[in-house]
Amino acid sequence: MSKKKKKSAHKSKPSVKVTEEKVLDEVKTTEAETNAQVETLTAEVLEKTDKEVKAEKKGKNKAVEVKAKDVNKPKKEKVKKPNKVARAIKNTGSELKKVTWPKFKEVVKQTGIVLVVVLVFALVIFGLDALCGWLTNLLLK
């Protein structure tokens, strides 16, 4: 039994080397093929771009000729676009639809906070004013 195991293990090593060599050969051939394909595709693209540039140049000349012919034709009436004020009003309306408005409870709460802060600062300023007034009266007497 031990002889069979050794033979099977011995046979697997050459097959791995053979497959590695085959894979390396295939990779080399595919690299060469892809390089050739890339070169042909780039050549085709360059040819197409040259043709397109030439076609555009020809098209520009034709456009100039057509414009020269159209000068004698009567002009079409221009379609009026909405003025800037109307456009601004429409844009404002669309932006106001996107706004998330606070709930009434949130507004009342935030208003209360603002009023409290204003009252506190008013008291602080009143106190400082009264202190400064009292000190000036002491100094002037």
DSSP file (Angstrom, degrees, kcal/mol; ACC not computed):
  #  RESIDUE AA STRUCTURE BP1 BP2  ACC     N-H-->O    O-->H-N    N-H-->O    O-->H-N    TCO  KAPPA ALPHA  PHI   PSI    X-CA   Y-CA   Z-CA
    1    1 A M     >        0   0    0      0, 0.0     4,-1.7     0, 0.0     3,-0.2   0.000 360.0 360.0 360.0 -39.0    0.0    0.0    0.0
    2    2 A S  H  >  +     0   0    0      1,-0.2     4,-1.8     2,-0.2     5,-0.1   0.823 360.0  59.1 -65.5 -28.8    2.7    2.4    0.8
    3    3 A K  H  > S+     0   0    0      1,-0.2     4,-2.1     2,-0.2    -1,-0.2   0.893 103.4  51.5 -66.5 -39.3    4.2    1.9   -2.7
    4    4 A K  H  > S+     0   0    0     -3,-0.2     4,-2.3     1,-0.2     5,-0.2   0.903 108.3  51.3 -64.5 -41.0    0.9    3.1   -4.3
    5    5 A K  H  X S+     0   0    0     -4,-1.7     4,-2.0     1,-0.2    -1,-0.2   0.906 109.7  49.7 -64.0 -40.6    0.9    6.2   -2.3
    6    6 A K  H  X S+     0   0    0     -4,-1.8     4,-2.2     1,-0.2    -1,-0.2   0.898 110.4  50.3 -65.6 -40.1    4.4    7.1   -3.2
    7    7 A K  H  X S+     0   0    0     -4,-2.1     4,-2.0     2,-0.2    -1,-0.2   0.915 110.4  48.7 -65.4 -42.4    3.8    6.6   -6.9
    8    8 A S  H  X S+     0   0    0     -4,-2.3     4,-1.3     1,-0.2    -1,-0.2   0.893 112.7  48.2 -66.3 -37.4    0.7    8.8   -6.9
    9    9 A A  H  X S+     0   0    0     -4,-2.0     4,-0.8     1,-0.2    -1,-0.2   0.877 110.9  51.9 -68.0 -36.6    2.5   11.5   -5.1
   10   10 A H  H  < S+     0   0    0     -4,-2.2     3,-0.3     1,-0.2    -2,-0.2   0.849 107.4  52.4 -68.1 -34.7    5.4   11.2   -7.5
   11   11 A K  H  X S+     0   0    0     -4,-2.0     4,-1.1     1,-0.2    -1,-0.2   0.807 100.3  61.8 -72.3 -30.6    3.1   11.5  -10.6
   12   12 A S  H  X S+     0   0    0     -4,-1.3     4,-1.6     1,-0.2    -1,-0.2   0.817  93.5  63.9 -69.8 -29.7    1.5   14.7   -9.4
   13   13 A K  H  X S+     0   0    0     -4,-0.8     4,-1.7    -3,-0.3     3,-0.3   0.933 102.4  45.7 -63.9 -48.2    4.7   16.8   -9.4
   14   14 A P  H  > S+     0   0    0      0, 0.0     4,-2.4     0, 0.0    -1,-0.2   0.884 109.5  55.9 -64.3 -34.8    5.4   16.6  -13.1
   15   15 A S  H  X S+     0   0    0     -4,-1.1     4,-2.3     1,-0.2    -2,-0.2   0.867 105.4  52.3 -65.6 -33.9    1.8   17.4  -14.0
   16   16 A V  H  X S+     0   0    0     -4,-1.6     4,-2.4    -3,-0.3    -1,-0.2   0.917 110.3  47.9 -66.2 -42.8    2.0   20.6  -11.9
   17   17 A K  H  X S+     0   0    0     -4,-1.7     4,-2.3     1,-0.2    -2,-0.2   0.906 111.4  50.7 -64.2 -40.8    5.1   21.7  -13.8
   18   18 A V  H  X S+     0   0    0     -4,-2.4     4,-2.3     1,-0.2    -1,-0.2   0.919 111.6  47.0 -64.0 -43.0    3.5   21.0  -17.1
   19   19 A T  H  X S+     0   0    0     -4,-2.3     4,-2.6     2,-0.2    -1,-0.2   0.878 110.2  53.3 -68.3 -35.7    0.4   23.0  -16.3
   20   20 A E  H  X S+     0   0    0     -4,-2.4     4,-2.5     2,-0.2    -1,-0.2   0.922 110.4  47.5 -62.3 -42.9    2.5   25.9  -15.0
   21   21 A E  H  X S+     0   0    0     -4,-2.3     4,-2.4     2,-0.2    -2,-0.2   0.906 111.9  50.0 -64.4 -41.3    4.4   25.9  -18.3
   22   22 A K  H  X S+     0   0    0     -4,-2.3     4,-2.6     2,-0.2    -2,-0.2   0.920 111.1  48.9 -62.8 -43.5    1.2   25.8  -20.2
   23   23 A V  H  X S+     0   0    0     -4,-2.6     4,-2.6     2,-0.2    -2,-0.2   0.921 111.1  49.5 -63.8 -43.8   -0.3   28.6  -18.2
   24   24 A L  H  X S+     0   0    0     -4,-2.5     4,-2.3     1,-0.2    -1,-0.2   0.911 111.6  49.2 -61.8 -42.0    2.8   30.8  -18.7
   25   25 A D  H  X S+     0   0    0     -4,-2.4     4,-2.3     2,-0.2    -2,-0.2   0.916 111.9  48.8 -62.4 -42.8    2.8   30.1  -22.5
   26   26 A E  H  X S+     0   0    0     -4,-2.6     4,-2.7     2,-0.2    -2,-0.2   0.893 110.4  51.1 -64.7 -39.6   -0.9   31.0  -22.6
   27   27 A V  H  X S+     0   0    0     -4,-2.6     4,-2.5     2,-0.2    -1,-0.2   0.924 110.1  49.4 -64.3 -43.7   -0.3   34.2  -20.7
   28   28 A K  H  X S+     0   0    0     -4,-2.3     4,-2.0     1,-0.2    -2,-0.2   0.909 112.9  46.8 -62.1 -42.0    2.5   35.2  -23.0
   29   29 A T  H  X S+     0   0    0     -4,-2.3     4,-2.5     2,-0.2    -2,-0.2   0.906 112.5  49.1 -69.2 -39.8    0.3   34.6  -26.1
   30   30 A T  H  X S+     0   0    0     -4,-2.7     4,-2.8     2,-0.2     5,-0.2   0.880 109.7  52.8 -67.7 -35.3   -2.7   36.4  -24.7
   31   31 A E  H  X S+     0   0    0     -4,-2.5     4,-2.4     2,-0.2    -1,-0.2   0.931 110.8  46.8 -62.1 -44.6   -0.4   39.4  -23.8
   32   32 A A  H  X S+     0   0    0     -4,-2.0     4,-2.1     1,-0.2    -2,-0.2   0.911 113.2  49.2 -63.7 -41.9    0.9   39.5  -27.3
   33   33 A E  H  X S+     0   0    0     -4,-2.5     4,-2.4     2,-0.2    -2,-0.2   0.920 111.9  47.7 -63.9 -43.8   -2.6   39.3  -28.7
   34   34 A T  H  X S+     0   0    0     -4,-2.8     4,-2.6     2,-0.2    -1,-0.2   0.888 110.4  52.2 -67.3 -37.4   -4.0   42.0  -26.5
   35   35 A N  H  X S+     0   0    0     -4,-2.4     4,-2.2    -5,-0.2    -1,-0.2   0.915 110.8  48.0 -62.4 -41.5   -1.0   44.3  -27.4
   36   36 A A  H  X S+     0   0    0     -4,-2.1     4,-2.3     2,-0.2    -2,-0.2   0.909 111.9  49.7 -65.3 -40.9   -1.7   43.8  -31.0
   37   37 A Q  H  X S+     0   0    0     -4,-2.4     4,-2.6     2,-0.2    -2,-0.2   0.901 109.9  50.9 -63.9 -41.0   -5.4   44.5  -30.5
   38   38 A V  H  X S+     0   0    0     -4,-2.6     4,-2.6     1,-0.2     5,-0.2   0.919 109.8  50.1 -63.2 -43.4   -4.7   47.7  -28.6
   39   39 A E  H  X S+     0   0    0     -4,-2.2     4,-2.0     1,-0.2    -2,-0.2   0.918 112.1  46.7 -62.3 -43.6   -2.4   48.9  -31.4
   40   40 A T  H  X S+     0   0    0     -4,-2.3     4,-2.3     1,-0.2    -1,-0.2   0.906 112.8  50.0 -66.4 -40.1   -5.0   48.2  -34.1
   41   41 A L  H  X S+     0   0    0     -4,-2.6     4,-2.6     2,-0.2    -2,-0.2   0.908 110.4  49.2 -65.9 -41.0   -7.7   49.9  -32.0
   42   42 A T  H  X S+     0   0    0     -4,-2.6     4,-2.5     1,-0.2    -1,-0.2   0.898 110.6  51.0 -65.2 -37.8   -5.6   53.0  -31.4
   43   43 A A  H  X S+     0   0    0     -4,-2.0     4,-2.1    -5,-0.2    -2,-0.2   0.917 111.1  48.7 -63.6 -41.6   -4.8   53.2  -35.1
   44   44 A E  H  X S+     0   0    0     -4,-2.3     4,-2.5     2,-0.2    -2,-0.2   0.910 111.2  49.8 -63.2 -42.6   -8.5   53.0  -35.9
   45   45 A V  H  X S+     0   0    0     -4,-2.6     4,-2.7     1,-0.2     5,-0.2   0.916 110.2  50.2 -64.2 -42.8   -9.4   55.7  -33.4
   46   46 A L  H  X S+     0   0    0     -4,-2.5     4,-2.1     1,-0.2    -1,-0.2   0.899 110.9  49.3 -62.6 -40.0   -6.7   58.0  -34.8
   47   47 A E  H  X S+     0   0    0     -4,-2.1     4,-2.3     2,-0.2    -2,-0.2   0.919 111.6  49.2 -64.1 -42.9   -8.0   57.5  -38.3
   48   48 A K  H  X S+     0   0    0     -4,-2.5     4,-2.7     1,-0.2    -2,-0.2   0.913 110.2  50.2 -64.1 -42.0  -11.6   58.2  -37.2
   49   49 A T  H  X S+     0   0    0     -4,-2.7     4,-2.4     2,-0.2    -1,-0.2   0.899 109.6  51.2 -66.0 -37.9  -10.6   61.3  -35.4
   50   50 A D  H  X S+     0   0    0     -4,-2.1     4,-2.1    -5,-0.2    -1,-0.2   0.927 111.8  47.4 -61.2 -43.8   -8.7   62.6  -38.4
   51   51 A K  H  X S+     0   0    0     -4,-2.3     4,-2.4     1,-0.2    -2,-0.2   0.902 111.6  50.5 -63.9 -41.0  -11.8   61.9  -40.6
   52   52 A E  H  X S+     0   0    0     -4,-2.7     4,-2.5     2,-0.2    -1,-0.2   0.886 109.1  51.1 -65.4 -39.1  -14.0   63.7  -38.0
   53   53 A V  H  X S+     0   0    0     -4,-2.4     4,-2.2     2,-0.2    -1,-0.2   0.926 111.7  47.1 -64.4 -43.6  -11.8   66.7  -37.9
   54   54 A K  H  X S+     0   0    0     -4,-2.1     4,-2.1     1,-0.2    -2,-0.2   0.902 112.2  50.5 -63.3 -40.4  -11.8   67.0  -41.7
   55   55 A A  H  X S+     0   0    0     -4,-2.4     4,-2.7     1,-0.2    -2,-0.2   0.893 109.1  51.3 -65.5 -39.2  -15.6   66.5  -41.7
   56   56 A E  H  X S+     0   0    0     -4,-2.5     4,-2.4     2,-0.2    -1,-0.2   0.907 108.3  51.6 -64.0 -41.0  -16.0   69.3  -39.2
   57   57 A K  H  X S+     0   0    0     -4,-2.2     4,-1.6     1,-0.2    -1,-0.2   0.917 112.3  45.9 -62.0 -41.9  -13.9   71.6  -41.2
   58   58 A K  H  X S+     0   0    0     -4,-2.1     4,-1.8     1,-0.2    -2,-0.2   0.910 111.5  52.8 -65.6 -41.1  -16.0   70.9  -44.3
   59   59 A G  H  X S+     0   0    0     -4,-2.7     4,-2.2     1,-0.2    -2,-0.2   0.856 105.4  54.4 -63.2 -36.3  -19.2   71.3  -42.2
   60   60 A K  H  X S+     0   0    0     -4,-2.4     4,-2.0     2,-0.2    -1,-0.2   0.905 106.6  51.3 -65.2 -41.3  -18.1   74.8  -40.9
   61   61 A N  H  X S+     0   0    0     -4,-1.6     4,-1.7     1,-0.2    -1,-0.2   0.903 110.6  48.6 -62.7 -40.1  -17.6   76.0  -44.5
   62   62 A K  H  X S+     0   0    0     -4,-1.8     4,-2.5     1,-0.2    -1,-0.2   0.892 108.0  54.7 -65.8 -39.4  -21.1   74.9  -45.4
   63   63 A A  H  X S+     0   0    0     -4,-2.2     4,-2.2     1,-0.2    -1,-0.2   0.882 106.7  51.1 -63.4 -37.3  -22.5   76.5  -42.3
   64   64 A V  H  X S+     0   0    0     -4,-2.0     4,-1.9     2,-0.2    -1,-0.2   0.904 110.2  49.5 -65.5 -40.8  -20.9   79.8  -43.3
   65   65 A E  H  X S+     0   0    0     -4,-1.7     4,-1.7     2,-0.2    -2,-0.2   0.909 110.5  49.9 -64.5 -41.9  -22.4   79.5  -46.8
   66   66 A V  H  X S+     0   0    0     -4,-2.5     4,-2.0     1,-0.2    -2,-0.2   0.905 109.4  51.7 -64.6 -41.2  -25.9   78.7  -45.4
   67   67 A K  H  X S+     0   0    0     -4,-2.2     4,-0.7     1,-0.2    -1,-0.2   0.890 107.3  53.0 -62.8 -38.7  -25.7   81.8  -43.1
   68   68 A A  H  < S+     0   0    0     -4,-1.9     3,-0.5     1,-0.2     4,-0.3   0.872 110.3  47.6 -64.8 -35.7  -24.8   84.0  -46.0
   69   69 A K  H >< S+     0   0    0     -4,-1.7     3,-0.8     1,-0.2     4,-0.3   0.850 107.1  57.0 -72.1 -34.6  -27.9   82.7  -47.9
   70   70 A D  H >< S+     0   0    0     -4,-2.0     3,-0.8     1,-0.2    -1,-0.2   0.604  84.7  82.7 -75.0 -11.1  -30.2   83.2  -45.0
   71   71 A V  T 3< S+     0   0    0     -4,-0.7    -1,-0.2    -3,-0.5    -2,-0.1   0.867  90.1  50.6 -61.9 -36.2  -29.3   86.9  -44.6
   72   72 A N  T <  S+     0   0    0     -3,-0.8    -1,-0.2    -4,-0.3    -2,-0.2   0.667  91.9  94.3 -78.3 -16.8  -31.8   87.9  -47.3
   73   73 A K  S <  S-     0   0    0     -3,-0.8     2,-0.1    -4,-0.3    -3,-0.0  -0.419  89.0 -97.3 -75.5 151.7  -34.7   85.9  -45.8
   74   74 A P        -     0   0    0      0, 0.0     2,-0.2     0, 0.0    -1,-0.1  -0.404  44.6-108.6 -67.5 146.1  -37.1   87.7  -43.5
   75   75 A K        -     0   0    0     -2,-0.1     2,-0.2     1,-0.1     3,-0.0  -0.484  27.6-122.5 -78.2 143.8  -36.4   87.3  -39.8
   76   76 A K        -     0   0    0     -2,-0.2     2,-0.2     1,-0.1    -1,-0.1  -0.526  34.6 -98.0 -80.4 152.0  -38.6   85.1  -37.6
   77   77 A E        -     0   0    0     -2,-0.2     2,-0.2     1,-0.1    -1,-0.1  -0.477  39.9-118.5 -70.9 138.9  -40.2   86.7  -34.6
   78   78 A K        -     0   0    0     -2,-0.2     2,-0.5     1,-0.1    -1,-0.1  -0.547  21.3-120.5 -79.4 142.3  -38.4   86.0  -31.4
   79   79 A V        -     0   0    0     -2,-0.2     2,-0.3     1,-0.1    -1,-0.1  -0.705  32.2-120.2 -81.5 127.5  -40.2   84.1  -28.7
   80   80 A K        -     0   0    0     -2,-0.5    -1,-0.1     1,-0.0     3,-0.0  -0.498  22.5-148.7 -73.0 132.9  -40.4   86.2  -25.6
   81   81 A K        -     0   0    0     -2,-0.3    -1,-0.0     1,-0.1     2,-0.0  -0.721  33.1 -92.5 -94.0 150.5  -38.7   84.7  -22.5
   82   82 A P        -     0   0    0      0, 0.0    -1,-0.1     0, 0.0     5,-0.0  -0.368  50.6-109.3 -62.3 141.6  -40.1   85.5  -19.1
   83   83 A N     >  -     0   0    0      1,-0.1     4,-2.2     4,-0.0     5,-0.2  -0.079  29.8 -98.1 -69.8 174.1  -38.4   88.6  -17.6
   84   84 A K  H  > S+     0   0    0      1,-0.2     4,-2.4     2,-0.2     5,-0.2   0.840 120.4  54.0 -64.4 -35.5  -36.0   88.4  -14.7
   85   85 A V  H  > S+     0   0    0      2,-0.2     4,-2.3     1,-0.2    -1,-0.2   0.934 110.1  46.0 -66.7 -45.2  -38.5   89.4  -12.1
   86   86 A A  H  > S+     0   0    0      1,-0.2     4,-2.2     2,-0.2    -2,-0.2   0.903 113.5  50.0 -64.0 -40.3  -41.0   86.7  -13.1
   87   87 A R  H  X S+     0   0    0     -4,-2.2     4,-2.5     1,-0.2    -1,-0.2   0.902 109.9  50.8 -64.0 -40.8  -38.2   84.1  -13.2
   88   88 A A  H  X S+     0   0    0     -4,-2.4     4,-2.4     2,-0.2    -2,-0.2   0.892 109.6  50.4 -64.0 -40.0  -37.0   85.2   -9.7
   89   89 A I  H  X S+     0   0    0     -4,-2.3     4,-2.3     2,-0.2    -2,-0.2   0.916 111.5  48.0 -65.2 -42.6  -40.5   84.9   -8.3
   90   90 A K  H  X S+     0   0    0     -4,-2.2     4,-2.2     1,-0.2    -2,-0.2   0.919 112.7  48.4 -63.5 -43.0  -40.9   81.4   -9.8
   91   91 A N  H  X S+     0   0    0     -4,-2.5     4,-2.1     1,-0.2    -2,-0.2   0.889 110.6  51.7 -64.4 -38.6  -37.5   80.3   -8.4
   92   92 A T  H  X S+     0   0    0     -4,-2.4     4,-2.4     2,-0.2    -1,-0.2   0.922 109.7  49.5 -64.0 -43.5  -38.4   81.8   -5.0
   93   93 A G  H  X S+     0   0    0     -4,-2.3     4,-1.4     1,-0.2    -2,-0.2   0.907 111.0  49.0 -62.2 -42.0  -41.6   79.8   -4.9
   94   94 A S  H  X S+     0   0    0     -4,-2.2     4,-0.7     1,-0.2    -1,-0.2   0.874 112.0  49.0 -68.3 -34.8  -39.9   76.6   -5.9
   95   95 A E  H >X S+     0   0    0     -4,-2.1     3,-0.7     1,-0.2     4,-0.6   0.877 107.1  55.5 -70.3 -36.5  -37.3   77.1   -3.2
   96   96 A L  H 3< S+     0   0    0     -4,-2.4     3,-0.5     1,-0.2    -1,-0.2   0.801 101.6  58.3 -67.0 -27.0  -39.9   77.8   -0.5
   97   97 A K  H 3< S+     0   0    0     -4,-1.4    -1,-0.2     1,-0.2    -2,-0.2   0.798 103.9  52.8 -69.2 -27.0  -41.6   74.5   -1.3
   98   98 A K  H << S+     0   0    0     -4,-0.7    -1,-0.2    -3,-0.7    -2,-0.2   0.636  86.9 105.6 -82.1 -14.4  -38.3   72.8   -0.4
   99   99 A V     <  -     0   0    0     -4,-0.6     2,-0.8    -3,-0.5    -3,-0.0  -0.413  66.8-138.9 -70.8 138.6  -38.0   74.5    3.0
  100  100 A T        -     0   0    0     -2,-0.1    -1,-0.1     0, 0.0    -2,-0.1  -0.883  23.2-150.0 -96.7 111.7  -38.8   72.4    6.1
  101  101 A W        -     0   0    0     -2,-0.8     2,-0.1     1,-0.1     0, 0.0  -0.568  15.2-114.0 -84.4 143.0  -40.8   74.7    8.3
  102  102 A P        -     0   0    0      0, 0.0    -1,-0.1     0, 0.0     2,-0.1  -0.363  33.2-105.8 -73.0 156.1  -40.6   74.3   12.1
  103  103 A K     >  -     0   0    0      1,-0.1     4,-2.0    -2,-0.1     3,-0.2  -0.358  31.4-106.7 -76.7 162.6  -43.6   73.1   14.1
  104  104 A F  H  > S+     0   0    0      1,-0.2     4,-2.5     2,-0.2     5,-0.2   0.878 118.9  54.2 -59.8 -41.2  -45.6   75.6   16.2
  105  105 A K  H  > S+     0   0    0      1,-0.2     4,-2.3     2,-0.2    -1,-0.2   0.896 108.3  49.9 -61.5 -40.3  -44.2   74.2   19.5
  106  106 A E  H  > S+     0   0    0     -3,-0.2     4,-2.5     2,-0.2    -1,-0.2   0.899 110.5  50.0 -65.0 -40.1  -40.7   74.6   18.3
  107  107 A V  H  X S+     0   0    0     -4,-2.0     4,-2.3     2,-0.2    -2,-0.2   0.926 111.8  47.4 -64.3 -45.0  -41.3   78.2   17.3
  108  108 A V  H  X S+     0   0    0     -4,-2.5     4,-2.2     2,-0.2    -2,-0.2   0.914 113.3  48.8 -62.8 -43.3  -42.9   79.1   20.7
  109  109 A K  H  X S+     0   0    0     -4,-2.3     4,-2.0     1,-0.2    -2,-0.2   0.930 113.4  45.5 -63.2 -46.8  -40.0   77.4   22.6
  110  110 A Q  H  X S+     0   0    0     -4,-2.5     4,-2.1     1,-0.2    -1,-0.2   0.860 111.5  53.0 -67.5 -34.9  -37.3   79.2   20.5
  111  111 A T  H  X S+     0   0    0     -4,-2.3     4,-2.4    -5,-0.2    -1,-0.2   0.911 108.3  50.8 -64.7 -42.0  -39.2   82.6   20.9
  112  112 A G  H  X S+     0   0    0     -4,-2.2     4,-2.3     2,-0.2    -2,-0.2   0.903 108.9  51.3 -61.2 -42.0  -39.3   82.1   24.6
  113  113 A I  H  X S+     0   0    0     -4,-2.0     4,-2.3     1,-0.2    -1,-0.2   0.922 110.1  49.4 -62.3 -43.7  -35.5   81.4   24.7
  114  114 A V  H  X S+     0   0    0     -4,-2.1     4,-2.4     1,-0.2    -2,-0.2   0.927 110.9  49.6 -61.8 -45.2  -34.8   84.6   22.7
  115  115 A L  H  X S+     0   0    0     -4,-2.4     4,-2.4     1,-0.2    -1,-0.2   0.900 110.8  49.8 -62.4 -40.8  -37.0   86.7   25.0
  116  116 A V  H  X S+     0   0    0     -4,-2.3     4,-2.4     2,-0.2    -1,-0.2   0.921 111.4  48.4 -64.2 -44.1  -35.3   85.3   28.2
  117  117 A V  H  X S+     0   0    0     -4,-2.3     4,-2.4     2,-0.2     5,-0.2   0.906 111.6  50.0 -63.8 -41.4  -31.8   86.0   26.7
  118  118 A V  H  X S+     0   0    0     -4,-2.4     4,-2.4     1,-0.2    -2,-0.2   0.921 111.4  48.7 -63.6 -43.4  -32.8   89.6   25.8
  119  119 A L  H  X S+     0   0    0     -4,-2.4     4,-2.3     2,-0.2    -2,-0.2   0.898 110.5  51.1 -63.5 -40.2  -34.2   90.2   29.3
  120  120 A V  H  X S+     0   0    0     -4,-2.4     4,-2.2     1,-0.2    -2,-0.2   0.941 113.0  44.7 -63.6 -46.7  -31.0   88.9   30.9
  121  121 A F  H  X S+     0   0    0     -4,-2.4     4,-2.7     1,-0.2     5,-0.2   0.875 110.9  54.5 -66.4 -35.6  -28.8   91.1   28.8
  122  122 A A  H  X S+     0   0    0     -4,-2.4     4,-2.5    -5,-0.2    -1,-0.2   0.913 109.8  47.5 -62.7 -41.5  -31.1   94.1   29.4
  123  123 A L  H  X S+     0   0    0     -4,-2.3     4,-2.5     2,-0.2    -2,-0.2   0.898 111.8  50.1 -65.7 -40.2  -30.8   93.6   33.2
  124  124 A V  H  X S+     0   0    0     -4,-2.2     4,-2.5     2,-0.2    -2,-0.2   0.935 113.6  45.0 -64.2 -45.4  -27.0   93.2   32.9
  125  125 A I  H  X S+     0   0    0     -4,-2.7     4,-2.4     2,-0.2    -2,-0.2   0.901 112.9  51.2 -65.9 -40.2  -26.7   96.4   30.9
  126  126 A F  H  X S+     0   0    0     -4,-2.5     4,-2.5    -5,-0.2    -1,-0.2   0.912 111.1  49.0 -61.5 -42.3  -29.1   98.3   33.2
  127  127 A G  H  X S+     0   0    0     -4,-2.5     4,-2.3     2,-0.2    -2,-0.2   0.915 111.6  47.8 -64.1 -44.2  -27.0   97.1   36.2
  128  128 A L  H  X S+     0   0    0     -4,-2.5     4,-2.5     2,-0.2    -1,-0.2   0.890 112.4  50.1 -64.2 -38.2  -23.8   98.3   34.6
  129  129 A D  H  X S+     0   0    0     -4,-2.4     4,-2.5     2,-0.2    -2,-0.2   0.921 111.5  47.5 -64.8 -44.7  -25.3  101.6   33.7
  130  130 A A  H  X S+     0   0    0     -4,-2.5     4,-2.3     2,-0.2    -2,-0.2   0.893 112.5  50.0 -64.6 -39.0  -26.6  102.2   37.2
  131  131 A L  H  X S+     0   0    0     -4,-2.3     4,-2.4     2,-0.2    -2,-0.2   0.922 111.8  47.2 -64.8 -45.2  -23.2  101.2   38.7
  132  132 A C  H  X S+     0   0    0     -4,-2.5     4,-2.3     1,-0.2    -2,-0.2   0.898 112.4  50.4 -64.4 -40.0  -21.4  103.6   36.3
  133  133 A G  H  X S+     0   0    0     -4,-2.5     4,-1.9     2,-0.2    -2,-0.2   0.913 110.9  48.3 -63.5 -43.0  -23.9  106.4   37.2
  134  134 A W  H  X S+     0   0    0     -4,-2.3     4,-1.7     1,-0.2    -2,-0.2   0.891 112.0  49.8 -64.7 -40.2  -23.4  105.8   40.9
  135  135 A L  H  X S+     0   0    0     -4,-2.4     4,-2.0     1,-0.2    -2,-0.2   0.888 110.1  49.9 -67.6 -38.9  -19.6  105.9   40.6
  136  136 A T  H  X S+     0   0    0     -4,-2.3     4,-2.2     1,-0.2    -1,-0.2   0.875 108.8  52.7 -67.6 -35.5  -19.6  109.1   38.6
  137  137 A N  H  X S+     0   0    0     -4,-1.9     4,-1.3     2,-0.2    -1,-0.2   0.880 109.5  49.6 -66.4 -36.3  -21.9  110.7   41.2
  138  138 A L  H  < S+     0   0    0     -4,-1.7    -2,-0.2     1,-0.2    -1,-0.2   0.898 113.2  46.3 -67.0 -40.1  -19.4  109.7   43.9
  139  139 A L  H  < S+     0   0    0     -4,-2.0    -2,-0.2     1,-0.2    -1,-0.2   0.845 112.5  49.0 -72.3 -34.2  -16.5  111.2   41.9
  140  140 A L  H  <        0   0    0     -4,-2.2    -1,-0.2     1,-0.2    -2,-0.2   0.730 360.0 360.0 -80.0 -22.4  -18.2  114.4   41.0
  141  141 A K     <        0   0    0     -4,-1.3    -1,-0.2    -5,-0.2    -2,-0.1   0.473 360.0 360.0 -81.2 360.0  -19.3  115.3   44.6
